[in-house]
Amino acid sequence: MPNEKETDLETRRLKIKKLNDLLREHAIGNGSMVVTSGVAALSEAARTNVIAAVQAFDAFSADNDPYGEHDFGAFESEGEKFFWKIDYYDLSLAAGSPDPADENVTHRVLTVMLASEY
């Protein structure tokens, strides 16, 4: 039976996962999406396909999502390998978030990049 601390950690992880999925899948929440110069240089149709792949991503595993927060993914599209990741900043975007589970103090930044740009 999990203890109180384990239960609190699981609740926190689930909150972060939910907030990350809302941003990634639906552009809902306190956050923004940026693309690297390599992604920006793709054709409009290719960028649309890449963003759709980020939104539809569901290949989470213990290898790429060890904490279960849905904050990273890797996939192929347009004959290229891409990564996306979510970072947590304070509301001024000047430092890390004091609590990624609290949308009131966190601005999420979803970055989409070519794997070669990592």
Biopython code that builds the backbone (N, CA, C, O; Angstrom):
import numpy as np
from Bio.PDB.StructureBuilder import StructureBuilder

atoms = [
    (1, "MET", "N", (0.847, -1.182, 0.000)),
    (1, "MET", "CA", (0.000, 0.000, 0.000)),
    (1, "MET", "C", (0.891, 1.244, 0.000)),
    (1, "MET", "O", (1.804, 1.346, 0.820)),
    (2, "PRO", "N", (0.636, 2.204, -0.920)),
    (2, "PRO", "CA", (1.491, 3.391, -0.983)),
    (2, "PRO", "C", (1.319, 4.275, 0.250)),
    (2, "PRO", "O", (0.232, 4.398, 0.815)),
    (3, "ASN", "N", (2.443, 4.888, 0.641)),
    (3, "ASN", "CA", (2.352, 5.804, 1.780)),
    (3, "ASN", "C", (1.913, 7.184, 1.286)),
    (3, "ASN", "O", (1.746, 7.400, 0.085)),
    (4, "GLU", "N", (1.730, 8.110, 2.223)),
    (4, "GLU", "CA", (1.218, 9.442, 1.878)),
    (4, "GLU", "C", (2.160, 10.183, 0.928)),
    (4, "GLU", "O", (1.702, 10.850, 0.001)),
    (5, "LYS", "N", (3.460, 10.072, 1.151)),
    (5, "LYS", "CA", (4.429, 10.752, 0.294)),
    (5, "LYS", "C", (4.371, 10.207, -1.132)),
    (5, "LYS", "O", (4.407, 10.977, -2.092)),
    (6, "GLU", "N", (4.280, 8.883, -1.277)),
    (6, "GLU", "CA", (4.162, 8.280, -2.608)),
    (6, "GLU", "C", (2.882, 8.722, -3.299)),
    (6, "GLU", "O", (2.890, 8.984, -4.502)),
    (7, "THR", "N", (1.785, 8.810, -2.558)),
    (7, "THR", "CA", (0.505, 9.249, -3.104)),
    (7, "THR", "C", (0.610, 10.695, -3.573)),
    (7, "THR", "O", (0.117, 11.026, -4.651)),
    (8, "ASP", "N", (1.248, 11.571, -2.778)),
    (8, "ASP", "CA", (1.436, 12.971, -3.155)),
    (8, "ASP", "C", (2.275, 13.091, -4.423)),
    (8, "ASP", "O", (1.957, 13.895, -5.300)),
    (9, "LEU", "N", (3.343, 12.298, -4.531)),
    (9, "LEU", "CA", (4.187, 12.327, -5.723)),
    (9, "LEU", "C", (3.409, 11.865, -6.950)),
    (9, "LEU", "O", (3.561, 12.439, -8.028)),
    (10, "GLU", "N", (2.588, 10.848, -6.802)),
    (10, "GLU", "CA", (1.785, 10.346, -7.916)),
    (10, "GLU", "C", (0.755, 11.394, -8.338)),
    (10, "GLU", "O", (0.543, 11.607, -9.532)),
    (11, "THR", "N", (0.123, 12.041, -7.381)),
    (11, "THR", "CA", (-0.846, 13.097, -7.691)),
    (11, "THR", "C", (-0.171, 14.238, -8.435)),
    (11, "THR", "O", (-0.719, 14.761, -9.406)),
    (12, "ARG", "N", (1.013, 14.623, -7.986)),
    (12, "ARG", "CA", (1.782, 15.694, -8.631)),
    (12, "ARG", "C", (2.150, 15.294, -10.063)),
    (12, "ARG", "O", (1.997, 16.090, -10.990)),
    (13, "ARG", "N", (2.631, 14.069, -10.242)),
    (13, "ARG", "CA", (3.015, 13.578, -11.568)),
    (13, "ARG", "C", (1.820, 13.596, -12.515)),
    (13, "ARG", "O", (1.947, 13.997, -13.672)),
    (14, "LEU", "N", (0.677, 13.168, -12.032)),
    (14, "LEU", "CA", (-0.529, 13.154, -12.859)),
    (14, "LEU", "C", (-0.968, 14.563, -13.248)),
    (14, "LEU", "O", (-1.445, 14.768, -14.365)),
    (15, "LYS", "N", (-0.816, 15.541, -12.348)),
    (15, "LYS", "CA", (-1.139, 16.938, -12.673)),
    (15, "LYS", "C", (-0.224, 17.456, -13.778)),
    (15, "LYS", "O", (-0.687, 18.084, -14.730)),
    (16, "ILE", "N", (1.076, 17.191, -13.650)),
    (16, "ILE", "CA", (2.041, 17.632, -14.660)),
    (16, "ILE", "C", (1.725, 16.979, -15.998)),
    (16, "ILE", "O", (1.715, 17.650, -17.030)),
    (17, "LYS", "N", (1.469, 15.686, -15.987)),
    (17, "LYS", "CA", (1.126, 14.957, -17.215)),
    (17, "LYS", "C", (-0.109, 15.571, -17.879)),
    (17, "LYS", "O", (-0.114, 15.797, -19.089)),
    (18, "LYS", "N", (-1.141, 15.837, -17.104)),
    (18, "LYS", "CA", (-2.384, 16.408, -17.649)),
    (18, "LYS", "C", (-2.128, 17.777, -18.264)),
    (18, "LYS", "O", (-2.584, 18.057, -19.373)),
    (19, "LEU", "N", (-1.397, 18.634, -17.547)),
    (19, "LEU", "CA", (-1.104, 19.968, -18.071)),
    (19, "LEU", "C", (-0.245, 19.892, -19.334)),
    (19, "LEU", "O", (-0.463, 20.653, -20.277)),
    (20, "ASN", "N", (0.724, 18.984, -19.358)),
    (20, "ASN", "CA", (1.564, 18.816, -20.554)),
    (20, "ASN", "C", (0.739, 18.326, -21.738)),
    (20, "ASN", "O", (0.889, 18.831, -22.851)),
    (21, "ASP", "N", (-0.128, 17.351, -21.508)),
    (21, "ASP", "CA", (-0.960, 16.833, -22.592)),
    (21, "ASP", "C", (-1.928, 17.886, -23.118)),
    (21, "ASP", "O", (-2.146, 17.970, -24.326)),
    (22, "LEU", "N", (-2.508, 18.684, -22.236)),
    (22, "LEU", "CA", (-3.409, 19.748, -22.688)),
    (22, "LEU", "C", (-2.688, 20.746, -23.588)),
    (22, "LEU", "O", (-3.231, 21.164, -24.611)),
    (23, "LEU", "N", (-1.488, 21.125, -23.219)),
    (23, "LEU", "CA", (-0.728, 22.056, -24.048)),
    (23, "LEU", "C", (-0.360, 21.408, -25.378)),
    (23, "LEU", "O", (-0.590, 21.986, -26.441)),
    (24, "ARG", "N", (0.211, 20.211, -25.317)),
    (24, "ARG", "CA", (0.710, 19.554, -26.525)),
    (24, "ARG", "C", (-0.416, 19.184, -27.485)),
    (24, "ARG", "O", (-0.298, 19.422, -28.687)),
    (25, "GLU", "N", (-1.476, 18.620, -26.990)),
    (25, "GLU", "CA", (-2.544, 18.121, -27.847)),
    (25, "GLU", "C", (-3.515, 19.198, -28.307)),
    (25, "GLU", "O", (-4.033, 19.128, -29.421)),
    (26, "HIS", "N", (-3.771, 20.204, -27.453)),
    (26, "HIS", "CA", (-4.856, 21.150, -27.725)),
    (26, "HIS", "C", (-4.471, 22.622, -27.607)),
    (26, "HIS", "O", (-5.321, 23.493, -27.795)),
    (27, "ALA", "N", (-3.208, 22.915, -27.300)),
    (27, "ALA", "CA", (-2.759, 24.297, -27.086)),
    (27, "ALA", "C", (-3.591, 24.984, -26.004)),
    (27, "ALA", "O", (-3.932, 26.162, -26.117)),
    (28, "ILE", "N", (-3.908, 24.228, -24.961)),
    (28, "ILE", "CA", (-4.684, 24.754, -23.837)),
    (28, "ILE", "C", (-3.751, 24.887, -22.641)),
    (28, "ILE", "O", (-2.945, 23.998, -22.365)),
    (29, "GLY", "N", (-3.869, 26.003, -21.939)),
    (29, "GLY", "CA", (-3.104, 26.191, -20.713)),
    (29, "GLY", "C", (-2.119, 27.328, -20.838)),
    (29, "GLY", "O", (-2.042, 28.009, -21.861)),
    (30, "ASN", "N", (-1.374, 27.513, -19.778)),
    (30, "ASN", "CA", (-0.405, 28.591, -19.710)),
    (30, "ASN", "C", (0.898, 28.112, -20.340)),
    (30, "ASN", "O", (1.755, 27.540, -19.667)),
    (31, "GLY", "N", (1.035, 28.355, -21.641)),
    (31, "GLY", "CA", (2.227, 27.884, -22.317)),
    (31, "GLY", "C", (2.299, 28.379, -23.742)),
    (31, "GLY", "O", (1.407, 29.074, -24.226)),
    (32, "SER", "N", (3.375, 28.009, -24.401)),
    (32, "SER", "CA", (3.573, 28.391, -25.789)),
    (32, "SER", "C", (4.354, 27.296, -26.498)),
    (32, "SER", "O", (4.992, 26.453, -25.867)),
    (33, "MET", "N", (4.289, 27.328, -27.818)),
    (33, "MET", "CA", (5.035, 26.387, -28.631)),
    (33, "MET", "C", (6.024, 27.178, -29.475)),
    (33, "MET", "O", (5.691, 28.218, -30.044)),
    (34, "VAL", "N", (7.230, 26.669, -29.540)),
    (34, "VAL", "CA", (8.241, 27.258, -30.408)),
    (34, "VAL", "C", (8.810, 26.155, -31.284)),
    (34, "VAL", "O", (8.807, 24.980, -30.917)),
    (35, "VAL", "N", (9.297, 26.557, -32.444)),
    (35, "VAL", "CA", (9.980, 25.618, -33.326)),
    (35, "VAL", "C", (11.374, 26.163, -33.591)),
    (35, "VAL", "O", (11.592, 27.375, -33.596)),
    (36, "THR", "N", (12.296, 25.266, -33.806)),
    (36, "THR", "CA", (13.669, 25.663, -34.095)),
    (36, "THR", "C", (13.766, 26.148, -35.542)),
    (36, "THR", "O", (12.819, 26.018, -36.318)),
    (37, "SER", "N", (14.910, 26.702, -35.886)),
    (37, "SER", "CA", (15.092, 27.224, -37.239)),
    (37, "SER", "C", (14.969, 26.120, -38.291)),
    (37, "SER", "O", (14.493, 26.370, -39.399)),
    (38, "GLY", "N", (15.394, 24.908, -37.951)),
    (38, "GLY", "CA", (15.275, 23.796, -38.893)),
    (38, "GLY", "C", (13.834, 23.449, -39.193)),
    (38, "GLY", "O", (13.492, 23.164, -40.341)),
    (39, "VAL", "N", (12.988, 23.467, -38.187)),
    (39, "VAL", "CA", (11.562, 23.194, -38.387)),
    (39, "VAL", "C", (10.915, 24.374, -39.115)),
    (39, "VAL", "O", (10.084, 24.173, -40.000)),
    (40, "ALA", "N", (11.284, 25.583, -38.756)),
    (40, "ALA", "CA", (10.728, 26.762, -39.411)),
    (40, "ALA", "C", (11.066, 26.789, -40.901)),
    (40, "ALA", "O", (10.304, 27.345, -41.692)),
    (41, "ALA", "N", (12.187, 26.204, -41.293)),
    (41, "ALA", "CA", (12.621, 26.203, -42.689)),
    (41, "ALA", "C", (11.873, 25.182, -43.547)),
    (41, "ALA", "O", (11.979, 25.211, -44.773)),
    (42, "LEU", "N", (11.125, 24.289, -42.920)),
    (42, "LEU", "CA", (10.348, 23.306, -43.672)),
    (42, "LEU", "C", (9.210, 23.999, -44.412)),
    (42, "LEU", "O", (8.828, 25.118, -44.070)),
    (43, "SER", "N", (8.680, 23.337, -45.413)),
    (43, "SER", "CA", (7.513, 23.888, -46.111)),
    (43, "SER", "C", (6.341, 23.969, -45.139)),
    (43, "SER", "O", (6.332, 23.296, -44.108)),
    (44, "GLU", "N", (5.368, 24.784, -45.468)),
    (44, "GLU", "CA", (4.192, 24.922, -44.601)),
    (44, "GLU", "C", (3.493, 23.578, -44.417)),
    (44, "GLU", "O", (3.062, 23.255, -43.310)),
    (45, "ALA", "N", (3.375, 22.799, -45.477)),
    (45, "ALA", "CA", (2.729, 21.488, -45.389)),
    (45, "ALA", "C", (3.520, 20.558, -44.473)),
    (45, "ALA", "O", (2.931, 19.833, -43.671)),
    (46, "ALA", "N", (4.844, 20.573, -44.584)),
    (46, "ALA", "CA", (5.682, 19.718, -43.737)),
    (46, "ALA", "C", (5.562, 20.143, -42.280)),
    (46, "ALA", "O", (5.449, 19.289, -41.401)),
    (47, "ARG", "N", (5.584, 21.456, -42.004)),
    (47, "ARG", "CA", (5.422, 21.938, -40.622)),
    (47, "ARG", "C", (4.077, 21.504, -40.054)),
    (47, "ARG", "O", (3.987, 21.093, -38.897)),
    (48, "THR", "N", (3.034, 21.598, -40.871)),
    (48, "THR", "CA", (1.705, 21.176, -40.437)),
    (48, "THR", "C", (1.712, 19.703, -40.059)),
    (48, "THR", "O", (1.133, 19.320, -39.042)),
    (49, "ASN", "N", (2.361, 18.874, -40.870)),
    (49, "ASN", "CA", (2.449, 17.438, -40.572)),
    (49, "ASN", "C", (3.236, 17.174, -39.292)),
    (49, "ASN", "O", (2.866, 16.310, -38.496)),
    (50, "VAL", "N", (4.310, 17.913, -39.099)),
    (50, "VAL", "CA", (5.139, 17.733, -37.903)),
    (50, "VAL", "C", (4.355, 18.122, -36.650)),
    (50, "VAL", "O", (4.370, 17.392, -35.659)),
    (51, "ILE", "N", (3.681, 19.251, -36.687)),
    (51, "ILE", "CA", (2.893, 19.688, -35.527)),
    (51, "ILE", "C", (1.773, 18.688, -35.249)),
    (51, "ILE", "O", (1.490, 18.393, -34.088)),
    (52, "ALA", "N", (1.136, 18.169, -36.283)),
    (52, "ALA", "CA", (0.090, 17.159, -36.101)),
    (52, "ALA", "C", (0.671, 15.899, -35.448)),
    (52, "ALA", "O", (0.014, 15.273, -34.616)),
    (53, "ALA", "N", (1.891, 15.532, -35.821)),
    (53, "ALA", "CA", (2.543, 14.360, -35.218)),
    (53, "ALA", "C", (2.841, 14.601, -33.741)),
    (53, "ALA", "O", (2.723, 13.683, -32.929)),
    (54, "VAL", "N", (3.228, 15.828, -33.385)),
    (54, "VAL", "CA", (3.455, 16.161, -31.970)),
    (54, "VAL", "C", (2.140, 16.036, -31.202)),
    (54, "VAL", "O", (2.101, 15.445, -30.122)),
    (55, "GLN", "N", (1.075, 16.588, -31.756)),
    (55, "GLN", "CA", (-0.220, 16.551, -31.080)),
    (55, "GLN", "C", (-0.739, 15.129, -30.907)),
    (55, "GLN", "O", (-1.381, 14.823, -29.902)),
    (56, "ALA", "N", (-0.472, 14.269, -31.863)),
    (56, "ALA", "CA", (-0.976, 12.893, -31.827)),
    (56, "ALA", "C", (-0.038, 11.926, -31.114)),
    (56, "ALA", "O", (-0.394, 10.764, -30.919)),
    (57, "PHE", "N", (1.142, 12.375, -30.725)),
    (57, "PHE", "CA", (2.147, 11.483, -30.156)),
    (57, "PHE", "C", (1.583, 10.748, -28.942)),
    (57, "PHE", "O", (1.017, 11.359, -28.036)),
    (58, "ASP", "N", (1.749, 9.421, -28.941)),
    (58, "ASP", "CA", (1.296, 8.628, -27.796)),
    (58, "ASP", "C", (2.225, 7.448, -27.510)),
    (58, "ASP", "O", (1.845, 6.512, -26.808)),
    (59, "ALA", "N", (3.424, 7.494, -28.047)),
    (59, "ALA", "CA", (4.380, 6.390, -27.879)),
    (59, "ALA", "C", (5.221, 6.563, -26.615)),
    (59, "ALA", "O", (6.444, 6.426, -26.655)),
    (60, "PHE", "N", (4.571, 6.860, -25.506)),
    (60, "PHE", "CA", (5.279, 7.036, -24.246)),
    (60, "PHE", "C", (5.650, 5.680, -23.673)),
    (60, "PHE", "O", (4.864, 4.734, -23.717)),
    (61, "SER", "N", (6.849, 5.602, -23.140)),
    (61, "SER", "CA", (7.324, 4.351, -22.549)),
    (61, "SER", "C", (8.231, 4.685, -21.370)),
    (61, "SER", "O", (8.539, 5.852, -21.124)),
    (62, "ALA", "N", (8.649, 3.669, -20.654)),
    (62, "ALA", "CA", (9.575, 3.875, -19.538)),
    (62, "ALA", "C", (10.901, 4.436, -20.028)),
    (62, "ALA", "O", (11.590, 5.125, -19.276)),
    (63, "ASP", "N", (11.270, 4.158, -21.266)),
    (63, "ASP", "CA", (12.533, 4.662, -21.813)),
    (63, "ASP", "C", (12.488, 6.159, -22.112)),
    (63, "ASP", "O", (13.437, 6.877, -21.798)),
    (64, "ASN", "N", (11.396, 6.639, -22.715)),
    (64, "ASN", "CA", (11.350, 8.047, -23.099)),
    (64, "ASN", "C", (10.523, 8.905, -22.148)),
    (64, "ASN", "O", (10.473, 10.126, -22.301)),
    (65, "ASP", "N", (9.880, 8.285, -21.177)),
    (65, "ASP", "CA", (9.035, 9.014, -20.227)),
    (65, "ASP", "C", (9.162, 8.390, -18.837)),
    (65, "ASP", "O", (8.169, 7.932, -18.270)),
    (66, "PRO", "N", (10.383, 8.369, -18.285)),
    (66, "PRO", "CA", (10.606, 7.638, -17.029)),
    (66, "PRO", "C", (9.806, 8.165, -15.841)),
    (66, "PRO", "O", (9.539, 7.415, -14.902)),
    (67, "TYR", "N", (9.417, 9.442, -15.864)),
    (67, "TYR", "CA", (8.662, 10.010, -14.741)),
    (67, "TYR", "C", (7.164, 10.088, -15.030)),
    (67, "TYR", "O", (6.385, 10.508, -14.175)),
    (68, "GLY", "N", (6.763, 9.682, -16.236)),
    (68, "GLY", "CA", (5.345, 9.666, -16.584)),
    (68, "GLY", "C", (4.730, 11.039, -16.717)),
    (68, "GLY", "O", (3.534, 11.205, -16.477)),
    (69, "GLU", "N", (5.532, 12.042, -17.101)),
    (69, "GLU", "CA", (5.028, 13.409, -17.200)),
    (69, "GLU", "C", (4.703, 13.836, -18.629)),
    (69, "GLU", "O", (4.232, 14.954, -18.844)),
    (70, "HIS", "N", (4.943, 12.974, -19.599)),
    (70, "HIS", "CA", (4.671, 13.292, -21.009)),
    (70, "HIS", "C", (5.332, 14.609, -21.422)),
    (70, "HIS", "O", (4.681, 15.495, -21.977)),
    (71, "ASP", "N", (6.631, 14.723, -21.145)),
    (71, "ASP", "CA", (7.355, 15.966, -21.434)),
    (71, "ASP", "C", (8.400, 15.831, -22.542)),
    (71, "ASP", "O", (9.177, 16.759, -22.766)),
    (72, "PHE", "N", (8.434, 14.688, -23.240)),
    (72, "PHE", "CA", (9.406, 14.477, -24.310)),
    (72, "PHE", "C", (8.873, 13.435, -25.277)),
    (72, "PHE", "O", (8.183, 12.494, -24.883)),
    (73, "GLY", "N", (9.207, 13.618, -26.558)),
    (73, "GLY", "CA", (8.867, 12.612, -27.546)),
    (73, "GLY", "C", (9.801, 12.677, -28.733)),
    (73, "GLY", "O", (10.378, 13.728, -29.015)),
    (74, "ALA", "N", (9.957, 11.571, -29.427)),
    (74, "ALA", "CA", (10.758, 11.466, -30.641)),
    (74, "ALA", "C", (9.930, 10.721, -31.677)),
    (74, "ALA", "O", (9.264, 9.736, -31.360)),
    (75, "PHE", "N", (9.975, 11.197, -32.915)),
    (75, "PHE", "CA", (9.190, 10.572, -33.972)),
    (75, "PHE", "C", (9.815, 10.914, -35.322)),
    (75, "PHE", "O", (10.684, 11.780, -35.422)),
    (76, "GLU", "N", (9.357, 10.219, -36.349)),
    (76, "GLU", "CA", (9.807, 10.505, -37.708)),
    (76, "GLU", "C", (8.644, 11.049, -38.521)),
    (76, "GLU", "O", (7.504, 10.602, -38.401)),
    (77, "SER", "N", (8.974, 12.032, -39.355)),
    (77, "SER", "CA", (8.004, 12.640, -40.259)),
    (77, "SER", "C", (8.794, 13.292, -41.380)),
    (77, "SER", "O", (9.919, 13.749, -41.174)),
    (78, "GLU", "N", (8.218, 13.334, -42.537)),
    (78, "GLU", "CA", (8.869, 14.021, -43.656)),
    (78, "GLU", "C", (10.276, 13.476, -43.931)),
    (78, "GLU", "O", (11.139, 14.196, -44.431)),
    (79, "GLY", "N", (10.497, 12.204, -43.601)),
    (79, "GLY", "CA", (11.804, 11.598, -43.826)),
    (79, "GLY", "C", (12.885, 12.051, -42.860)),
    (79, "GLY", "O", (14.067, 11.790, -43.087)),
    (80, "GLU", "N", (12.498, 12.724, -41.790)),
    (80, "GLU", "CA", (13.435, 13.245, -40.778)),
    (80, "GLU", "C", (13.021, 12.759, -39.397)),
    (80, "GLU", "O", (11.872, 12.381, -39.170)),
    (81, "LYS", "N", (13.979, 12.779, -38.484)),
    (81, "LYS", "CA", (13.681, 12.477, -37.085)),
    (81, "LYS", "C", (13.509, 13.800, -36.342)),
    (81, "LYS", "O", (14.291, 14.734, -36.519)),
    (82, "PHE", "N", (12.473, 13.864, -35.510)),
    (82, "PHE", "CA", (12.148, 15.061, -34.741)),
    (82, "PHE", "C", (12.077, 14.729, -33.260)),
    (82, "PHE", "O", (11.802, 13.594, -32.870)),
    (83, "PHE", "N", (12.331, 15.746, -32.445)),
    (83, "PHE", "CA", (12.121, 15.687, -31.012)),
    (83, "PHE", "C", (11.167, 16.813, -30.634)),
    (83, "PHE", "O", (11.126, 17.852, -31.293)),
    (84, "TRP", "N", (10.415, 16.601, -29.585)),
    (84, "TRP", "CA", (9.702, 17.692, -28.929)),
    (84, "TRP", "C", (9.937, 17.533, -27.432)),
    (84, "TRP", "O", (10.098, 16.421, -26.930)),
    (85, "LYS", "N", (9.954, 18.655, -26.733)),
    (85, "LYS", "CA", (10.142, 18.605, -25.287)),
    (85, "LYS", "C", (9.409, 19.771, -24.655)),
    (85, "LYS", "O", (9.168, 20.795, -25.293)),
    (86, "ILE", "N", (9.062, 19.598, -23.397)),
    (86, "ILE", "CA", (8.394, 20.658, -22.656)),
    (86, "ILE", "C", (9.287, 21.039, -21.487)),
    (86, "ILE", "O", (9.718, 20.188, -20.708)),
    (87, "ASP", "N", (9.558, 22.345, -21.379)),
    (87, "ASP", "CA", (10.321, 22.890, -20.255)),
    (87, "ASP", "C", (9.391, 23.761, -19.428)),
    (87, "ASP", "O", (8.391, 24.273, -19.931)),
    (88, "TYR", "N", (9.730, 23.922, -18.152)),
    (88, "TYR", "CA", (8.889, 24.632, -17.193)),
    (88, "TYR", "C", (9.604, 25.891, -16.710)),
    (88, "TYR", "O", (10.695, 25.817, -16.145)),
    (89, "TYR", "N", (8.983, 27.041, -16.934)),
    (89, "TYR", "CA", (9.565, 28.326, -16.536)),
    (89, "TYR", "C", (8.633, 29.041, -15.562)),
    (89, "TYR", "O", (7.446, 28.730, -15.465)),
    (90, "ASP", "N", (9.204, 30.005, -14.845)),
    (90, "ASP", "CA", (8.354, 30.868, -14.039)),
    (90, "ASP", "C", (7.580, 31.773, -15.004)),
    (90, "ASP", "O", (7.835, 31.754, -16.208)),
    (91, "LEU", "N", (6.650, 32.554, -14.488)),
    (91, "LEU", "CA", (5.786, 33.345, -15.358)),
    (91, "LEU", "C", (6.525, 34.440, -16.115)),
    (91, "LEU", "O", (6.045, 34.904, -17.150)),
    (92, "SER", "N", (7.689, 34.860, -15.615)),
    (92, "SER", "CA", (8.462, 35.884, -16.317)),
    (92, "SER", "C", (9.372, 35.274, -17.381)),
    (92, "SER", "O", (10.009, 36.000, -18.143)),
    (93, "LEU", "N", (9.434, 33.951, -17.434)),
    (93, "LEU", "CA", (10.315, 33.211, -18.350)),
    (93, "LEU", "C", (11.789, 33.489, -18.071)),
    (93, "LEU", "O", (12.637, 33.311, -18.944)),
    (94, "ALA", "N", (12.086, 33.926, -16.853)),
    (94, "ALA", "CA", (13.467, 34.264, -16.484)),
    (94, "ALA", "C", (14.168, 33.136, -15.732)),
    (94, "ALA", "O", (15.396, 33.116, -15.641)),
    (95, "ALA", "N", (13.398, 32.209, -15.200)),
    (95, "ALA", "CA", (13.977, 31.125, -14.396)),
    (95, "ALA", "C", (13.059, 29.913, -14.483)),
    (95, "ALA", "O", (11.974, 29.979, -15.060)),
    (96, "GLY", "N", (13.505, 28.826, -13.913)),
    (96, "GLY", "CA", (12.686, 27.633, -13.869)),
    (96, "GLY", "C", (11.462, 27.825, -12.993)),
    (96, "GLY", "O", (11.458, 28.663, -12.090)),
    (97, "SER", "N", (10.437, 27.054, -13.261)),
    (97, "SER", "CA", (9.213, 27.133, -12.477)),
    (97, "SER", "C", (9.456, 26.642, -11.050)),
    (97, "SER", "O", (10.178, 25.667, -10.842)),
    (98, "PRO", "N", (8.857, 27.313, -10.073)),
    (98, "PRO", "CA", (8.962, 26.814, -8.704)),
    (98, "PRO", "C", (8.123, 25.553, -8.489)),
    (98, "PRO", "O", (8.364, 24.801, -7.544)),
    (99, "ASP", "N", (7.129, 25.317, -9.371)),
    (99, "ASP", "CA", (6.269, 24.138, -9.202)),
    (99, "ASP", "C", (5.571, 23.812, -10.524)),
    (99, "ASP", "O", (4.510, 24.370, -10.806)),
    (100, "PRO", "N", (6.145, 22.919, -11.342)),
    (100, "PRO", "CA", (5.535, 22.572, -12.632)),
    (100, "PRO", "C", (4.122, 21.980, -12.538)),
    (100, "PRO", "O", (3.414, 21.923, -13.543)),
    (101, "ALA", "N", (3.709, 21.547, -11.362)),
    (101, "ALA", "CA", (2.356, 21.016, -11.189)),
    (101, "ALA", "C", (1.331, 22.122, -10.987)),
    (101, "ALA", "O", (0.129, 21.854, -10.979)),
    (102, "ASP", "N", (1.787, 23.371, -10.822)),
    (102, "ASP", "CA", (0.902, 24.506, -10.573)),
    (102, "ASP", "C", (0.910, 25.436, -11.776)),
    (102, "ASP", "O", (1.878, 26.159, -12.009)),
    (103, "GLU", "N", (-0.179, 25.411, -12.537)),
    (103, "GLU", "CA", (-0.283, 26.238, -13.739)),
    (103, "GLU", "C", (-0.248, 27.738, -13.413)),
    (103, "GLU", "O", (0.073, 28.549, -14.282)),
    (104, "ASN", "N", (-0.571, 28.105, -12.189)),
    (104, "ASN", "CA", (-0.592, 29.520, -11.807)),
    (104, "ASN", "C", (0.800, 30.116, -11.641)),
    (104, "ASN", "O", (0.945, 31.338, -11.598)),
    (105, "VAL", "N", (1.826, 29.272, -11.548)),
    (105, "VAL", "CA", (3.195, 29.778, -11.398)),
    (105, "VAL", "C", (4.125, 29.239, -12.486)),
    (105, "VAL", "O", (5.340, 29.424, -12.418)),
    (106, "THR", "N", (3.544, 28.568, -13.495)),
    (106, "THR", "CA", (4.354, 27.908, -14.509)),
    (106, "THR", "C", (3.918, 28.295, -15.914)),
    (106, "THR", "O", (2.731, 28.284, -16.239)),
    (107, "HIS", "N", (4.894, 28.634, -16.735)),
    (107, "HIS", "CA", (4.673, 28.812, -18.170)),
    (107, "HIS", "C", (5.421, 27.675, -18.864)),
    (107, "HIS", "O", (6.647, 27.593, -18.792)),
    (108, "ARG", "N", (4.680, 26.811, -19.527)),
    (108, "ARG", "CA", (5.276, 25.698, -20.251)),
    (108, "ARG", "C", (5.727, 26.167, -21.624)),
    (108, "ARG", "O", (5.037, 26.950, -22.278)),
    (109, "VAL", "N", (6.886, 25.688, -22.061)),
    (109, "VAL", "CA", (7.364, 25.963, -23.415)),
    (109, "VAL", "C", (7.590, 24.624, -24.099)),
    (109, "VAL", "O", (8.449, 23.838, -23.702)),
    (110, "LEU", "N", (6.802, 24.387, -25.133)),
    (110, "LEU", "CA", (6.915, 23.177, -25.945)),
    (110, "LEU", "C", (7.794, 23.524, -27.145)),
    (110, "LEU", "O", (7.434, 24.376, -27.957)),
    (111, "THR", "N", (8.935, 22.868, -27.253)),
    (111, "THR", "CA", (9.871, 23.105, -28.346)),
    (111, "THR", "C", (9.855, 21.907, -29.280)),
    (111, "THR", "O", (9.964, 20.762, -28.842)),
    (112, "VAL", "N", (9.719, 22.187, -30.583)),
    (112, "VAL", "CA", (9.762, 21.153, -31.608)),
    (112, "VAL", "C", (11.018, 21.388, -32.422)),
    (112, "VAL", "O", (11.273, 22.505, -32.873)),
    (113, "MET", "N", (11.812, 20.325, -32.614)),
    (113, "MET", "CA", (13.099, 20.475, -33.307)),
    (113, "MET", "C", (13.421, 19.261, -34.141)),
    (113, "MET", "O", (12.905, 18.170, -33.900)),
    (114, "LEU", "N", (14.279, 19.457, -35.124)),
    (114, "LEU", "CA", (14.904, 18.334, -35.810)),
    (114, "LEU", "C", (15.847, 17.675, -34.832)),
    (114, "LEU", "O", (16.501, 18.367, -34.052)),
    (115, "ALA", "N", (15.937, 16.356, -34.849)),
    (115, "ALA", "CA", (16.846, 15.659, -33.941)),
    (115, "ALA", "C", (18.285, 16.151, -34.142)),
    (115, "ALA", "O", (19.066, 16.207, -33.193)),
    (116, "SER", "N", (18.622, 16.502, -35.368)),
    (116, "SER", "CA", (19.985, 16.980, -35.655)),
    (116, "SER", "C", (20.280, 18.333, -35.027)),
    (116, "SER", "O", (21.439, 18.741, -34.960)),
    (117, "GLU", "N", (19.253, 19.031, -34.567)),
    (117, "GLU", "CA", (19.467, 20.333, -33.916)),
    (117, "GLU", "C", (19.642, 20.205, -32.408)),
    (117, "GLU", "O", (19.944, 21.197, -31.745)),
    (118, "TYR", "N", (19.462, 19.025, -31.856)),
    (118, "TYR", "CA", (19.546, 18.847, -30.412)),
    (118, "TYR", "C", (20.970, 18.962, -29.934)),
    (118, "TYR", "O", (21.232, 18.838, -28.738)),
]
sb = StructureBuilder()
sb.init_structure("model")
sb.init_model(0)
sb.init_chain("A")
sb.init_seg("    ")
for serial, (resi, resn, name, xyz) in enumerate(atoms, 1):
    if name == "N":
        sb.init_residue(resn, " ", resi, " ")
    sb.init_atom(name, np.array(xyz, "f"), 0.0, 1.0, " ", f" {name:<3s}", serial, name[0])
structure = sb.get_structure()
